[in-house]
Amino acid sequence: MTAVTFPNGNGYSDAGETANDMRNGGFRTNMLPMIGDTIAVANNAVTAAAAAVPAATTATTAATTATQQAAIAVAAANTAVGTSLIKQPSEIAGIDPVLDFVFSASTAVPSGVITGSSSKWVTGPNGLLTSVAAGTCPIDYDPTTGVTRGLLVEESRTNLLTNSVSLSGWSTSSATRTLNAATGIDGAQSASRFVATATSNTSPNVTLNTTSGTTYVMSLYCKLEVGSTWMRVRLADGSTTVLNAWFNISTRAVGTVNAATGTITSFSAAQPINVGNGWVRIGVTFSTTASTLAFACAAATGDGVGAMAIGDQWLMGWAQHEAGSFPTSYIPTVGSTVTRAADVNTLLLSSVPGWNASEGMIYVEAELSYGVTPISQTLLSLDDGTANNIITLFSELNSGKLLFRTANGGVTSTDILLSTLAAAPTSTFKAAIAWSSGVARASFNGSSLSVTGTVVPAVTKLSIFNRGDGLRPATGRIRRLTLFPRALSSSTLPLLTA
């Protein structure tokens, strides 16, 4: 998001940071005044530069002033260009929305919409893990660029490990461990340092309690300091089954991954996630018939090599063992397991001025999290608290199909396939759905789809990344949600999502 403030005090923005904002038609009112301020600043820059020529004693000051004025002018020009090229949804639609949630700040939605009962850890704009209080918008940022990734919404999960930050309960027969030895991903002196004292990298290790038939994810954060760029994750049942996965921390690539065998019935490795400053989150997803497994993570001298070099040194911590097919945001534990409640984000439609019960359109920018197999997740839902009367956008179990569906009295009248999503964290996509009596339309990343025969149900609330009955919760991020009081045309929807 871009904002600029001129020396005269006038400020302009395109994401709500100032009173003179370009969104929702503000472009028409505020663009010419901003250009006028830009010209004035540029003139000041020229004047300041000219004054520097005859006055040698003030040349440095004048030149500095000119440079600062010119920088402001450039920033203003960039804002003008960016605003003119990137139209807001309302400008494309030609009408004002009744809701426009831009998830870029904790004030993105009205009070009472975010009602989850647990705090959450997200990446802050400074790239560090930051705790957000329950009931507050958990806005997540890219750890390396600082760009807003949107509202982080998640299902309930439990970290089954204890002492997850320090790993103080882990066996370290092949390495020394120093607690609170370095700055961690939370910005505090919280990272544990491990130094290899032997070549066997079967430790540090910890025992994982498991239940047959349940899928688990085991993840942690690590940073290599001395030695190879590889880390090895090892799972063993204490009998005959041993599986490994290797990760290149430098290139953030998955190396060799052993195939599932014996008591470990499924086993896969997740793409390492760069969280900035050399830190990477790595993890494996698995299921087992054993009641316990030994999990180890340590440096390795190369891909597929089950050994480390004496003196190899790395930082590690923030481990999480959770039931599920993909990792979720970090849940800290000290001495016992901790459960993070599911996020609940709902809004009564009766509180929305201009809400139209007969027709409408919703535009969203979002991404969903998946594991190896896509699961059923609801991106958004307008309903009456049941699935009988519903207008919804959701992904289908196993297939990953993204569907727009309406139902009235339990009878489906709209079913539009927008896309088939990959079985992995999806890229941010844009989707729009529109409904009115007799017809429904949809668009996904520029496509255009429609069906007839739609019956508009009576709905009472909007749920974000969930359904009104609490079933099919989704995990992912949503950057924007815009609700219009009209079912826009088939030619307009692709312009919004392109």
VMD Tcl script that draws the C-alpha trace (Angstrom):
set ca {
  {0.00 0.00 0.00}
  {1.22 3.51 -0.83}
  {0.77 6.78 1.01}
  {2.50 10.17 0.68}
  {2.39 13.35 2.75}
  {3.39 16.70 1.26}
  {5.21 19.54 3.09}
  {1.92 21.50 3.22}
  {0.39 18.73 5.31}
  {-1.82 17.22 2.62}
  {-1.73 13.41 2.56}
  {-2.91 10.98 -0.10}
  {-3.19 7.17 -0.12}
  {-4.78 4.19 -1.82}
  {-5.47 1.90 1.15}
  {-7.27 4.06 3.71}
  {-4.24 5.57 5.47}
  {-5.38 9.20 4.94}
  {-8.58 11.18 4.57}
  {-7.73 11.85 0.90}
  {-7.95 8.22 -0.19}
  {-8.20 7.03 -3.79}
  {-10.44 4.02 -3.12}
  {-14.16 3.81 -3.87}
  {-14.23 6.79 -6.23}
  {-11.86 8.96 -4.21}
  {-9.61 8.96 -7.25}
  {-12.01 11.35 -8.96}
  {-11.91 13.90 -6.13}
  {-8.33 13.68 -4.93}
  {-6.21 13.05 -8.04}
  {-6.08 16.65 -9.38}
  {-5.27 18.21 -5.97}
  {-2.46 15.68 -5.53}
  {-1.05 16.50 -8.95}
  {-1.18 20.20 -8.01}
  {0.73 19.50 -4.81}
  {3.24 17.47 -6.84}
  {3.86 20.39 -9.20}
  {4.28 22.77 -6.26}
  {6.83 20.49 -4.63}
  {8.72 20.13 -7.91}
  {8.84 23.93 -8.29}
  {10.19 24.20 -4.74}
  {12.86 21.68 -5.65}
  {13.93 23.77 -8.64}
  {13.99 26.96 -6.55}
  {16.03 25.31 -3.80}
  {18.53 23.98 -6.33}
  {18.90 27.39 -7.95}
  {19.52 29.06 -4.59}
  {22.41 26.67 -4.00}
  {24.42 28.02 -6.95}
  {25.31 31.58 -5.74}
  {25.51 30.77 -2.09}
  {28.44 28.45 -1.51}
  {28.02 28.49 2.26}
  {24.44 27.24 1.97}
  {24.95 24.94 -0.98}
  {24.91 21.73 1.03}
  {21.72 22.62 2.90}
  {19.96 23.80 -0.25}
  {20.97 20.73 -2.21}
  {19.73 18.48 0.59}
  {16.42 20.31 0.64}
  {16.14 20.00 -3.13}
  {16.82 16.27 -2.96}
  {14.18 15.78 -0.29}
  {11.62 17.80 -2.24}
  {12.40 15.86 -5.41}
  {11.98 12.55 -3.55}
  {8.56 13.64 -2.34}
  {7.65 14.60 -5.90}
  {8.72 11.18 -7.19}
  {6.75 9.39 -4.46}
  {3.69 11.46 -5.33}
  {4.08 10.73 -9.02}
  {4.38 7.00 -8.27}
  {1.22 7.15 -6.19}
  {-0.59 8.95 -9.01}
  {0.53 6.42 -11.60}
  {-0.26 3.42 -9.42}
  {-3.71 4.72 -8.51}
  {-4.58 5.53 -12.10}
  {-3.48 2.10 -13.35}
  {-5.01 -0.05 -10.60}
  {-8.74 0.54 -10.47}
  {-10.68 -0.18 -7.32}
  {-13.57 -2.72 -7.46}
  {-16.14 0.06 -7.13}
  {-14.70 1.86 -10.16}
  {-14.91 -1.31 -12.25}
  {-18.40 -2.12 -10.99}
  {-19.70 1.41 -11.47}
  {-21.54 1.27 -8.13}
  {-20.48 1.61 -4.51}
  {-20.19 -1.55 -2.39}
  {-22.12 -2.01 0.84}
  {-19.02 -3.68 2.36}
  {-15.37 -3.34 1.44}
  {-12.96 -5.09 3.81}
  {-9.32 -4.45 2.85}
  {-7.39 -6.66 5.26}
  {-4.26 -4.56 5.68}
  {-4.61 -3.33 9.28}
  {-6.11 -4.39 12.61}
  {-8.98 -1.95 12.00}
  {-9.98 -3.65 8.73}
  {-13.37 -4.84 10.01}
  {-15.92 -3.50 12.50}
  {-15.77 -4.50 16.14}
  {-17.46 -7.83 16.82}
  {-16.69 -9.50 13.49}
  {-13.49 -11.18 14.76}
  {-14.70 -13.27 17.70}
  {-12.22 -16.13 18.05}
  {-11.38 -16.98 21.67}
  {-7.64 -17.55 21.23}
  {-4.69 -15.32 20.55}
  {-2.68 -16.03 17.41}
  {0.92 -15.68 16.27}
  {1.41 -13.99 12.90}
  {4.36 -12.47 11.07}
  {4.46 -8.74 11.73}
  {5.55 -6.01 9.29}
  {9.05 -6.22 10.83}
  {9.32 -9.90 9.81}
  {9.12 -11.23 13.39}
  {6.55 -13.57 14.92}
  {4.06 -11.41 16.83}
  {1.21 -12.41 19.13}
  {-2.19 -10.91 18.31}
  {-4.82 -10.82 21.06}
  {-8.12 -12.69 20.72}
  {-10.79 -10.59 19.04}
  {-8.21 -8.57 17.09}
  {-7.62 -8.83 13.32}
  {-4.61 -11.17 12.84}
  {-3.07 -9.48 9.80}
  {-0.15 -11.49 8.43}
  {2.84 -10.06 6.53}
  {5.43 -11.54 4.20}
  {8.51 -12.09 6.42}
  {11.01 -11.05 3.75}
  {9.24 -8.19 1.92}
  {6.93 -6.80 4.62}
  {4.01 -6.85 2.17}
  {0.57 -7.51 3.67}
  {-0.67 -11.04 3.01}
  {-4.09 -10.45 4.56}
  {-6.25 -11.77 7.39}
  {-4.96 -15.14 8.62}
  {-7.89 -17.46 9.36}
  {-7.40 -20.96 10.76}
  {-9.17 -24.00 12.10}
  {-8.61 -25.18 15.66}
  {-5.31 -26.98 16.30}
  {-3.40 -28.34 19.32}
  {0.37 -28.31 19.69}
  {0.99 -31.74 21.20}
  {4.59 -30.92 22.15}
  {5.62 -29.30 25.43}
  {8.39 -26.71 25.81}
  {8.10 -26.02 22.10}
  {10.31 -22.92 21.97}
  {13.43 -24.11 23.81}
  {13.12 -27.86 23.03}
  {14.42 -28.37 26.56}
  {12.88 -31.85 26.78}
  {14.69 -33.18 23.71}
  {17.52 -35.72 23.91}
  {20.85 -34.32 22.72}
  {23.25 -37.26 22.84}
  {25.03 -36.15 19.65}
  {25.08 -32.39 20.24}
  {25.33 -29.76 22.93}
  {22.43 -27.39 23.48}
  {22.59 -23.82 24.78}
  {19.23 -22.29 25.70}
  {18.43 -18.67 24.81}
  {21.68 -18.44 22.89}
  {20.64 -16.20 20.00}
  {17.90 -13.98 18.62}
  {14.94 -16.03 17.50}
  {12.10 -15.53 15.05}
  {10.21 -13.56 17.71}
  {13.01 -10.99 18.04}
  {13.85 -12.13 21.57}
  {16.92 -13.97 22.89}
  {15.00 -17.25 22.62}
  {16.74 -19.49 20.09}
  {18.51 -22.65 21.24}
  {21.93 -23.32 19.69}
  {23.02 -26.87 18.89}
  {26.63 -27.89 18.15}
  {27.38 -31.40 16.86}
  {29.71 -33.44 19.09}
  {29.37 -36.65 17.07}
  {28.61 -37.60 13.47}
  {25.35 -39.42 14.25}
  {22.43 -37.07 13.53}
  {19.74 -39.14 15.24}
  {19.51 -36.37 17.85}
  {18.30 -33.90 18.98}
  {15.17 -36.01 19.18}
  {11.82 -36.15 20.96}
  {9.06 -38.74 21.34}
  {5.79 -38.02 19.49}
  {2.59 -39.56 20.81}
  {0.39 -40.72 17.93}
  {-2.94 -42.40 17.22}
  {-3.44 -44.90 14.43}
  {-5.41 -43.51 11.49}
  {-4.65 -39.86 12.32}
  {-2.61 -37.63 10.01}
  {-0.03 -35.42 11.73}
  {2.30 -32.57 10.83}
  {5.60 -32.06 12.65}
  {7.32 -28.75 11.93}
  {9.94 -26.46 13.42}
  {12.08 -23.42 12.64}
  {15.82 -23.70 12.08}
  {18.80 -21.63 10.99}
  {22.20 -23.04 10.01}
  {25.25 -21.19 11.37}
  {28.30 -23.41 10.68}
  {28.66 -26.34 8.32}
  {26.54 -27.85 5.55}
  {23.37 -26.27 4.15}
  {21.36 -29.47 4.70}
  {19.10 -30.60 7.55}
  {17.71 -34.12 8.00}
  {14.37 -35.01 9.60}
  {14.08 -38.59 10.87}
  {11.06 -40.62 12.05}
  {11.58 -44.03 13.68}
  {9.22 -46.45 15.40}
  {11.94 -47.97 17.62}
  {11.71 -51.26 15.79}
  {12.28 -51.64 12.04}
  {10.80 -48.56 10.42}
  {13.00 -45.50 9.85}
  {12.10 -42.75 7.36}
  {14.05 -39.61 6.46}
  {13.58 -36.35 4.59}
  {16.34 -33.87 3.71}
  {15.96 -30.10 3.31}
  {18.37 -27.62 1.76}
  {18.08 -24.60 4.05}
  {20.03 -22.32 1.73}
  {17.95 -22.93 -1.41}
  {14.79 -23.84 0.53}
  {14.36 -27.03 -1.47}
  {13.18 -30.51 -0.52}
  {15.81 -33.17 -1.14}
  {15.46 -36.93 -0.83}
  {12.29 -38.17 0.87}
  {11.94 -41.85 1.79}
  {8.76 -43.64 0.75}
  {6.31 -44.68 3.45}
  {6.81 -48.21 4.70}
  {6.20 -50.43 7.72}
  {4.32 -48.78 10.57}
  {4.57 -45.33 8.95}
  {1.75 -45.53 6.41}
  {2.17 -42.09 4.81}
  {5.11 -39.70 4.72}
  {5.74 -36.47 2.80}
  {7.86 -33.33 3.17}
  {6.63 -29.75 2.90}
  {8.43 -27.09 0.90}
  {10.67 -25.13 3.32}
  {9.23 -21.71 4.14}
  {11.58 -18.75 4.26}
  {10.75 -16.62 7.29}
  {13.63 -14.17 6.93}
  {17.09 -13.57 8.39}
  {18.24 -17.08 7.56}
  {15.37 -18.80 9.38}
  {13.37 -21.50 7.60}
  {10.34 -23.53 8.67}
  {10.56 -27.21 7.68}
  {8.21 -30.08 8.34}
  {6.83 -33.50 7.43}
  {3.30 -34.89 7.24}
  {2.74 -38.50 8.25}
  {0.43 -41.17 9.62}
  {1.35 -44.30 11.52}
  {-0.01 -47.40 13.19}
  {2.53 -47.04 16.01}
  {1.57 -45.37 19.30}
  {4.84 -43.39 19.45}
  {7.53 -42.27 17.05}
  {10.97 -40.78 17.65}
  {11.43 -37.53 15.74}
  {14.92 -36.15 15.17}
  {16.15 -33.07 13.34}
  {19.82 -32.19 12.86}
  {22.39 -30.96 10.36}
  {23.47 -33.29 7.54}
  {26.60 -33.23 5.39}
  {24.53 -33.56 2.20}
  {21.31 -34.73 0.60}
  {20.55 -38.33 1.51}
  {23.41 -38.49 4.02}
  {22.60 -39.78 7.49}
  {25.46 -38.02 9.25}
  {26.64 -34.60 10.30}
  {30.13 -33.19 10.82}
  {31.52 -32.55 14.30}
  {31.29 -28.82 14.87}
  {28.20 -28.28 12.72}
  {26.19 -25.54 14.38}
  {22.55 -24.52 14.01}
  {19.70 -22.74 15.79}
  {16.36 -24.47 16.26}
  {13.07 -24.15 18.09}
  {9.36 -23.31 17.86}
  {8.44 -26.94 17.18}
  {4.86 -28.00 16.56}
  {3.28 -31.46 16.47}
  {-0.36 -31.15 15.38}
  {-3.07 -33.39 13.98}
  {-3.80 -32.28 10.43}
  {-2.55 -32.47 6.87}
  {-0.74 -29.10 6.79}
  {1.02 -26.88 9.36}
  {-0.73 -23.90 10.91}
  {0.53 -20.82 12.73}
  {2.80 -21.37 15.68}
  {1.26 -22.36 19.04}
  {3.77 -21.85 21.90}
  {3.82 -24.34 24.78}
  {5.59 -24.35 28.14}
  {5.21 -27.56 30.13}
  {1.91 -28.71 28.59}
  {0.02 -28.93 25.32}
  {-1.96 -25.90 24.12}
  {-5.05 -25.65 21.89}
  {-5.76 -22.67 19.67}
  {-9.49 -22.23 19.07}
  {-10.91 -21.94 15.56}
  {-11.23 -18.44 14.20}
  {-14.81 -17.18 13.98}
  {-15.46 -14.24 11.65}
  {-19.12 -13.43 11.11}
  {-21.28 -10.40 10.37}
  {-25.06 -10.07 10.64}
  {-26.40 -8.83 7.31}
  {-29.04 -6.76 9.11}
  {-26.18 -4.53 10.30}
  {-25.02 -3.81 6.73}
  {-26.55 -0.59 5.34}
  {-27.75 -1.18 1.79}
  {-27.81 -4.99 2.00}
  {-30.02 -6.36 -0.79}
  {-31.76 -9.63 0.02}
  {-32.80 -10.19 -3.61}
  {-29.46 -10.05 -5.42}
  {-25.79 -9.27 -4.93}
  {-22.16 -9.93 -5.78}
  {-19.04 -10.68 -3.72}
  {-15.45 -10.18 -4.86}
  {-12.58 -11.81 -2.91}
  {-8.79 -12.05 -3.05}
  {-7.61 -15.05 -1.03}
  {-5.43 -18.14 -0.71}
  {-6.21 -21.51 0.90}
  {-3.94 -23.95 2.73}
  {-3.99 -27.63 1.79}
  {-2.07 -30.74 2.64}
  {-1.28 -33.63 0.33}
  {-5.01 -34.14 -0.35}
  {-7.42 -31.20 -0.69}
  {-10.01 -30.97 2.04}
  {-13.45 -29.36 2.07}
  {-13.08 -25.71 3.09}
  {-15.53 -22.81 2.97}
  {-14.09 -19.55 1.67}
  {-17.24 -17.55 2.38}
  {-20.86 -18.23 3.18}
  {-24.07 -16.23 3.26}
  {-26.59 -18.37 5.12}
  {-29.17 -18.62 7.89}
  {-26.96 -20.69 10.20}
  {-27.64 -23.89 8.26}
  {-26.57 -25.38 4.94}
  {-30.21 -25.47 3.75}
  {-30.35 -21.79 2.79}
  {-26.95 -20.75 1.59}
  {-24.87 -18.80 -0.94}
  {-21.33 -20.15 -0.68}
  {-17.89 -20.43 -2.26}
  {-16.05 -23.56 -1.11}
  {-13.50 -26.21 -2.08}
  {-14.63 -29.80 -2.43}
  {-13.17 -32.71 -0.46}
  {-10.41 -34.67 -2.27}
  {-10.92 -33.05 -5.70}
  {-9.90 -29.49 -4.79}
  {-12.72 -28.11 -6.96}
  {-13.63 -24.52 -6.09}
  {-17.43 -24.33 -6.32}
  {-20.07 -21.58 -6.14}
  {-23.31 -23.04 -4.82}
  {-26.71 -21.74 -3.78}
  {-29.39 -23.75 -2.03}
  {-32.92 -22.83 -0.98}
  {-34.78 -25.05 1.47}
  {-32.09 -27.70 1.08}
  {-32.45 -27.84 -2.70}
  {-29.38 -26.82 -4.75}
  {-30.19 -24.35 -7.56}
  {-26.66 -23.18 -8.47}
  {-23.47 -25.21 -8.88}
  {-20.63 -23.53 -10.79}
  {-17.11 -24.96 -10.97}
  {-14.69 -22.02 -10.88}
  {-11.38 -23.89 -10.81}
  {-9.54 -26.92 -9.46}
  {-7.03 -25.89 -6.81}
  {-3.68 -27.60 -6.34}
  {-3.08 -29.83 -3.32}
  {-0.72 -27.32 -1.73}
  {-0.95 -23.80 -0.33}
  {-2.54 -21.97 -3.26}
  {-1.32 -18.76 -4.79}
  {-3.49 -15.73 -4.12}
  {-6.46 -15.88 -6.46}
  {-9.32 -13.53 -7.32}
  {-12.90 -14.75 -7.48}
  {-16.31 -13.14 -7.87}
  {-19.78 -14.64 -7.49}
  {-23.09 -12.95 -8.35}
  {-26.65 -14.09 -7.75}
  {-30.19 -12.97 -8.59}
  {-33.50 -14.67 -9.26}
  {-33.09 -16.96 -12.26}
  {-29.37 -16.55 -12.90}
  {-25.96 -16.85 -11.20}
  {-22.55 -15.79 -12.49}
  {-18.97 -16.41 -11.42}
  {-15.42 -15.53 -12.37}
  {-12.00 -16.89 -11.33}
  {-8.82 -15.06 -12.33}
  {-10.51 -13.54 -15.39}
  {-12.83 -16.38 -16.46}
  {-16.59 -15.95 -17.06}
  {-19.20 -18.54 -16.05}
  {-22.97 -18.54 -15.57}
  {-25.99 -20.80 -14.97}
  {-29.74 -20.27 -14.96}
  {-32.47 -21.43 -12.61}
  {-31.05 -19.83 -9.45}
  {-33.41 -19.43 -6.51}
  {-32.13 -16.80 -4.07}
  {-32.40 -18.09 -0.48}
  {-33.21 -16.04 2.62}
  {-29.90 -15.54 4.45}
  {-29.04 -13.64 7.63}
  {-25.26 -13.56 8.09}
  {-21.91 -13.56 6.34}
  {-19.19 -15.96 7.50}
  {-15.57 -15.58 6.36}
  {-13.62 -18.83 5.91}
  {-16.40 -20.79 7.57}
  {-20.02 -21.76 7.26}
  {-22.78 -20.44 9.49}
  {-23.18 -23.85 11.15}
  {-19.46 -23.95 11.95}
  {-18.74 -26.84 9.60}
  {-16.12 -26.88 6.84}
  {-13.84 -24.17 8.31}
  {-11.03 -23.00 6.06}
  {-7.41 -22.13 6.70}
  {-5.66 -19.48 4.66}
  {-5.50 -15.73 4.11}
  {-7.98 -13.30 2.67}
  {-6.78 -9.92 1.39}
  {-10.03 -8.33 0.34}
  {-13.77 -8.94 0.49}
  {-16.14 -6.57 -1.31}
  {-19.95 -6.96 -1.28}
  {-22.10 -5.18 -3.88}
  {-25.91 -4.79 -3.71}
  {-26.37 -5.84 -7.35}
  {-25.63 -8.93 -9.43}
  {-23.10 -7.48 -11.83}
  {-23.01 -8.52 -15.48}
  {-21.05 -11.38 -17.04}
  {-18.79 -8.85 -18.76}
  {-17.98 -7.02 -15.50}
  {-16.99 -9.95 -13.29}
  {-13.88 -10.93 -15.33}
  {-12.68 -7.32 -15.18}
  {-12.68 -7.59 -11.39}
  {-10.79 -10.90 -11.22}
  {-8.33 -10.47 -14.10}
}
mol new
graphics top color blue
foreach p $ca { graphics top sphere $p radius 0.5 }
foreach p [lrange $ca 0 end-1] q [lrange $ca 1 end] { graphics top cylinder $p $q radius 0.2 }
display resetview
